[in-house]
């Protein structure tokens, strides 16, 4: 055994370590935000496991089906929603949840309330599971002024008020990208450790890219500038190489 290499693995920047480092920047912090993020991470780990075995566990079936034991089958996006709702409520740090899977906002029982609102899509792109395309969880966190008298109006805040935002992508690897207002960082799940490890620090969008992504099936509905831009991507007039198209739709 390479003991030096094994020791090195314990000196990794995990997402927990990263969040705690960020917390230390705010001496007045009581750790509530850190606890909430840890429950989101837990939900992501659970969904990552469920996605990996979806076919074997028949989780890609229609919700409402039953298995041979007479138990109700859970469609993967329904299951994912339940996972995140329970994880967020059990954190004791949320007062209202807004999920893409629920028509109405979920108001947490007063005895379990905290000061945060989480808006999320538990499993975006779930219809892509059958063809092995990446799917993911999307989330944003806001603070509520009065947790004891929270209303739907308190949820309708501008994006500039968001405290944190991120997504977790489940595919050939499981990657969680997170921003708490101080840059954007990507963490990859190490299955052997069960930990998200910092693998993409300080992510930046390049000033100029080589790939464009667009659903050309909607071309007839594009406005003039959009159509002109896509045409320029495919047939540049300055002698440069055309851009590559990369698009995954549902």
C-alpha positions as CSV (number, residue, x, y, z in Angstrom):
1,X,0.0,0.0,0.0
2,X,1.2,3.5,-0.9
3,X,0.8,5.1,2.6
4,X,1.8,8.5,1.3
5,X,-0.8,8.5,-1.4
6,X,-3.5,7.3,1.1
7,X,-2.5,10.1,3.5
8,X,-2.8,12.6,0.7
9,X,-6.4,11.6,0.1
10,X,-7.3,12.8,3.5
11,X,-6.1,16.3,2.7
12,X,-8.8,16.9,0.1
13,X,-11.0,20.0,-0.2
14,X,-14.4,18.4,0.3
15,X,-17.5,20.4,-0.2
16,X,-18.1,20.3,3.6
17,X,-14.6,21.7,4.2
18,X,-15.2,24.4,1.5
19,X,-18.5,25.5,3.0
20,X,-17.0,25.6,6.5
21,X,-14.2,27.8,5.2
22,X,-16.7,30.1,3.7
23,X,-18.6,30.2,7.0
24,X,-15.4,31.3,8.8
25,X,-15.5,34.5,6.7
26,X,-18.6,35.5,8.7
27,X,-17.9,35.4,12.4
28,X,-21.6,36.2,13.2
29,X,-22.7,33.0,11.5
30,X,-24.5,30.4,13.6
31,X,-24.0,27.6,11.0
32,X,-27.6,27.4,9.9
33,X,-26.7,28.0,6.2
34,X,-24.0,25.4,6.4
35,X,-26.4,22.8,7.9
36,X,-28.9,23.6,5.1
37,X,-26.3,23.1,2.4
38,X,-25.2,19.8,4.0
39,X,-28.8,18.5,3.7
40,X,-28.9,19.5,0.0
41,X,-25.6,17.6,-0.5
42,X,-27.2,14.6,1.2
43,X,-30.2,14.7,-1.1
44,X,-27.8,14.9,-4.1
45,X,-25.9,11.8,-3.0
46,X,-29.2,9.9,-2.5
47,X,-30.5,10.9,-6.0
48,X,-27.1,10.0,-7.5
49,X,-27.4,6.5,-6.1
50,X,-31.0,6.2,-7.3
51,X,-30.1,7.4,-10.8
52,X,-27.2,4.9,-11.1
53,X,-29.5,1.9,-10.4
54,X,-32.7,3.3,-11.9
55,X,-33.0,0.6,-14.5
56,X,-32.4,-2.3,-12.2
57,X,-34.7,-0.9,-9.5
58,X,-37.4,-0.2,-12.2
59,X,-37.5,3.5,-11.1
60,X,-37.9,4.6,-14.7
61,X,-41.5,3.3,-14.8
62,X,-44.7,5.3,-14.5
63,X,-45.6,6.6,-11.0
64,X,-48.4,4.6,-9.6
65,X,-47.3,1.1,-10.8
66,X,-46.8,-1.6,-8.2
67,X,-44.1,-4.3,-7.9
68,X,-44.5,-8.0,-7.2
69,X,-44.7,-7.3,-3.5
70,X,-47.6,-4.9,-4.1
71,X,-45.5,-1.9,-3.2
72,X,-46.0,1.3,-5.2
73,X,-43.3,2.1,-7.6
74,X,-41.8,5.6,-7.6
75,X,-41.0,7.3,-10.9
76,X,-37.5,8.7,-10.4
77,X,-38.5,12.3,-10.5
78,X,-41.3,11.7,-8.0
79,X,-38.8,9.9,-5.7
80,X,-36.2,12.6,-6.1
81,X,-38.8,15.2,-5.1
82,X,-39.7,13.3,-1.9
83,X,-36.0,12.9,-1.1
84,X,-35.3,16.6,-1.3
85,X,-38.5,17.7,0.5
86,X,-37.7,15.4,3.4
87,X,-34.1,16.4,3.5
88,X,-34.9,20.1,3.5
89,X,-37.6,19.9,6.0
90,X,-35.5,17.7,8.4
91,X,-32.7,20.3,8.3
92,X,-34.9,22.5,10.5
93,X,-33.6,25.5,8.5
94,X,-36.3,26.0,5.9
95,X,-39.8,27.6,6.2
96,X,-41.0,27.3,2.6
97,X,-40.1,25.1,-0.3
98,X,-40.9,25.6,-4.0
99,X,-40.5,22.5,-6.2
100,X,-41.0,22.1,-9.9
101,X,-42.9,18.9,-9.0
102,X,-45.5,20.6,-6.8
103,X,-48.2,23.0,-8.0
104,X,-48.3,24.8,-4.7
105,X,-45.5,26.0,-2.4
106,X,-44.8,23.8,0.6
107,X,-45.0,25.6,3.9
108,X,-43.0,23.8,6.6
109,X,-44.6,23.1,10.0
110,X,-44.0,26.0,12.4
111,X,-42.2,23.7,14.8
112,X,-39.6,22.8,12.2
113,X,-39.1,26.2,10.5
114,X,-35.9,28.0,9.8
115,X,-35.3,31.2,7.9
116,X,-34.6,30.0,4.4
117,X,-36.6,29.3,1.3
118,X,-35.3,26.8,-1.2
119,X,-36.6,26.7,-4.8
120,X,-35.6,23.6,-6.7
121,X,-36.2,21.2,-9.6
122,X,-35.4,17.8,-8.0
123,X,-34.6,16.1,-11.3
124,X,-34.5,18.2,-14.4
125,X,-34.5,16.2,-17.7
126,X,-35.8,13.0,-16.2
127,X,-37.2,12.0,-19.6
128,X,-33.6,11.6,-20.8
129,X,-32.9,8.7,-18.4
130,X,-33.8,6.0,-20.9
131,X,-31.2,7.1,-23.4
132,X,-28.4,7.6,-20.8
133,X,-28.3,11.4,-21.1
134,X,-27.1,13.5,-18.1
135,X,-29.9,14.8,-15.8
136,X,-29.6,17.0,-12.8
137,X,-30.9,18.8,-9.7
138,X,-31.2,22.6,-9.7
139,X,-31.6,24.8,-6.6
140,X,-31.6,28.3,-5.3
141,X,-31.7,29.6,-1.7
142,X,-33.3,32.8,-0.4
143,X,-33.7,34.2,3.1
144,X,-37.2,35.0,4.5
145,X,-37.6,38.0,6.8
146,X,-40.3,36.6,9.1
147,X,-40.3,32.8,9.2
148,X,-43.4,32.7,11.5
149,X,-45.5,34.7,9.1
150,X,-44.2,33.6,5.7
151,X,-46.4,34.0,2.6
152,X,-46.1,33.3,-1.0
153,X,-45.2,36.9,-1.6
154,X,-42.0,36.4,0.5
155,X,-40.9,33.8,-2.0
156,X,-41.2,36.1,-5.1
157,X,-37.8,37.7,-4.7
158,X,-35.5,38.9,-7.4
159,X,-32.5,36.8,-8.3
160,X,-30.2,39.4,-6.8
161,X,-31.4,38.4,-3.3
162,X,-30.3,34.8,-3.8
163,X,-27.9,33.6,-1.2
164,X,-26.7,30.5,-3.0
165,X,-27.4,28.7,-6.2
166,X,-26.2,25.5,-7.8
167,X,-26.9,22.3,-9.6
168,X,-25.9,18.7,-9.3
169,X,-25.4,16.8,-12.6
170,X,-25.8,13.0,-12.6
171,X,-24.1,11.2,-15.5
172,X,-20.8,9.4,-16.2
173,X,-19.7,11.3,-13.0
174,X,-21.7,13.2,-10.4
175,X,-20.8,16.8,-10.3
176,X,-22.1,19.5,-8.0
177,X,-21.6,23.1,-9.0
178,X,-22.1,25.7,-6.2
179,X,-21.9,29.4,-5.7
180,X,-22.5,31.2,-2.4
181,X,-21.7,34.6,-3.9
182,X,-18.0,34.3,-3.8
183,X,-17.1,32.6,-7.1
184,X,-18.3,29.3,-8.6
185,X,-16.8,26.0,-7.7
186,X,-17.4,22.4,-9.0
187,X,-17.2,19.3,-6.8
188,X,-17.1,15.7,-8.1
189,X,-18.5,12.8,-6.1
190,X,-15.8,10.2,-5.2
191,X,-17.9,7.0,-4.8
192,X,-15.1,5.3,-2.7
193,X,-15.2,8.1,-0.1
194,X,-18.9,9.1,-0.5
195,X,-17.6,12.7,-0.6
196,X,-17.8,15.6,-3.1
197,X,-14.2,16.7,-3.8
198,X,-13.3,20.1,-5.2
199,X,-12.2,19.4,-8.8
200,X,-13.2,22.6,-10.7
201,X,-12.2,25.6,-8.6
202,X,-13.2,29.2,-9.6
203,X,-15.1,28.3,-12.7
204,X,-15.2,31.0,-15.4
205,X,-17.2,31.4,-18.6
206,X,-14.7,31.9,-21.5
207,X,-15.0,35.2,-23.3
208,X,-15.4,33.4,-26.6
209,X,-16.4,29.8,-27.1
210,X,-16.2,27.2,-29.9
211,X,-19.6,25.5,-29.3
212,X,-23.1,26.7,-29.6
213,X,-26.2,24.9,-28.3
214,X,-29.7,25.4,-29.8
215,X,-32.8,23.5,-30.6
216,X,-33.1,24.0,-34.4
217,X,-36.6,22.4,-34.3
218,X,-37.8,25.8,-33.1
219,X,-36.1,27.7,-35.9
220,X,-39.4,28.8,-37.4
221,X,-40.2,30.7,-34.2
222,X,-36.9,32.5,-33.9
223,X,-36.7,36.3,-34.2
224,X,-34.3,37.9,-36.8
225,X,-31.3,38.4,-34.5
226,X,-31.4,34.8,-33.2
227,X,-31.6,33.4,-36.7
228,X,-28.8,35.6,-37.9
229,X,-26.5,34.6,-34.9
230,X,-27.0,30.9,-35.6
231,X,-26.3,31.4,-39.3
232,X,-23.1,33.2,-38.3
233,X,-22.1,30.3,-36.1
234,X,-22.5,27.9,-39.0
235,X,-21.2,30.1,-41.8
236,X,-18.8,32.7,-40.4
237,X,-18.0,35.4,-42.8
238,X,-14.6,36.3,-41.3
239,X,-12.8,33.2,-42.6
240,X,-12.8,31.5,-39.2
241,X,-13.9,27.9,-38.6
242,X,-17.6,27.3,-37.9
243,X,-18.6,26.6,-34.3
244,X,-19.6,23.0,-33.3
245,X,-23.2,22.3,-32.4
246,X,-23.8,20.4,-29.1
247,X,-27.4,20.0,-28.1
248,X,-29.4,17.5,-26.0
249,X,-33.1,18.0,-26.0
250,X,-36.2,16.2,-24.6
